[in-house]
Amino acid sequence: MPDAIIFSGPLNLSPNVLSSQSADGGAFMPDHKFQIGDTVFLEHSLTVPGGGVYVVTRQLPERNGELEYQIRGATEPYDRVVGESRLSESP
């Protein structure tokens, strides 16, 4: 018989995310779309400059309902932290 997922707490349904608690009380985490080492494209924004090709250096937890990543550009001496919605697969 296959293992079952037991929901012991109330469900929290938010856009594109299904979360709850596991049987041991820990929270289920949605999967990151990008993996460490992936090359991604950062959308340019008027409020946050940047844009271009970056490499994912770290997967970060969800903040304000969105998964985040630490990314680094080849020409920048620092890392950026951005939400998953600002990233896409590199062309």
C-alpha positions as CSV (number, residue, x, y, z in Angstrom):
1,M,0.0,0.0,0.0
2,P,1.5,3.4,-0.9
3,D,2.3,6.0,1.7
4,A,-0.4,8.6,2.3
5,I,-0.1,12.3,3.0
6,I,-1.9,13.2,6.2
7,F,-3.2,16.8,6.5
8,S,-3.5,17.6,10.2
9,G,-4.1,21.3,10.0
10,P,-6.2,23.7,8.1
11,L,-5.4,24.2,4.4
12,N,-4.0,27.5,3.3
13,L,-4.9,28.1,-0.4
14,S,-3.2,31.0,-2.0
15,P,-2.4,31.7,-5.7
16,N,-0.3,28.9,-7.1
17,V,0.6,27.5,-3.7
18,L,-1.0,24.7,-1.7
19,S,0.4,24.5,1.8
20,S,-0.6,22.8,5.0
21,Q,1.1,21.0,7.8
22,S,2.6,17.5,7.7
23,A,1.7,14.8,10.2
24,D,4.7,15.8,12.3
25,G,3.6,19.5,12.4
26,G,6.1,20.8,9.9
27,A,5.0,22.9,6.9
28,F,4.9,21.6,3.4
29,M,7.0,23.8,1.1
30,P,6.2,24.3,-2.6
31,D,8.9,23.3,-5.0
32,H,11.3,25.8,-6.5
33,K,11.1,26.2,-10.2
34,F,14.9,26.8,-10.6
35,Q,17.8,24.8,-9.2
36,I,21.2,26.0,-8.0
37,G,23.5,26.5,-11.0
38,D,20.6,27.2,-13.4
39,T,21.0,30.1,-15.7
40,V,18.0,32.4,-15.5
41,F,16.8,35.7,-17.0
42,L,15.9,38.5,-14.6
43,E,13.2,40.9,-15.8
44,H,14.1,44.6,-15.7
45,S,12.0,46.7,-13.3
46,L,11.7,50.4,-12.8
47,T,11.8,50.0,-9.1
48,V,14.7,47.4,-9.0
49,P,17.4,47.9,-11.7
50,G,19.0,44.9,-13.3
51,G,17.8,42.6,-15.9
52,G,19.8,40.2,-17.9
53,V,21.3,36.7,-17.4
54,Y,22.1,35.5,-13.9
55,V,23.0,32.2,-12.2
56,V,21.0,30.8,-9.3
57,T,23.4,30.5,-6.3
58,R,20.8,29.7,-3.6
59,Q,17.2,28.7,-3.1
60,L,15.5,30.7,-0.4
61,P,12.3,30.1,1.5
62,E,9.0,31.7,0.7
63,R,8.4,35.3,1.6
64,N,5.1,37.1,1.2
65,G,3.7,34.0,-0.6
66,E,6.5,33.8,-3.2
67,L,9.6,31.6,-3.3
68,E,12.9,33.6,-3.6
69,Y,16.3,33.0,-5.0
70,Q,19.8,34.4,-4.5
71,I,21.3,35.1,-8.0
72,R,24.6,36.4,-9.3
73,G,25.4,38.2,-12.6
74,A,28.8,37.7,-14.3
75,T,29.5,41.4,-14.2
76,E,28.3,42.2,-10.6
77,P,30.4,41.7,-7.5
78,Y,27.4,41.0,-5.3
79,D,24.3,38.7,-5.2
80,R,20.7,39.7,-5.6
81,V,17.6,38.3,-3.9
82,V,14.6,38.1,-6.1
83,G,11.2,36.5,-6.2
84,E,10.5,33.6,-8.6
85,S,7.9,35.7,-10.5
86,R,10.8,38.0,-11.8
87,L,12.8,35.1,-13.2
88,S,12.4,33.0,-16.4
89,E,14.4,30.4,-18.2
90,S,17.4,32.0,-19.9
91,P,16.8,32.3,-23.7
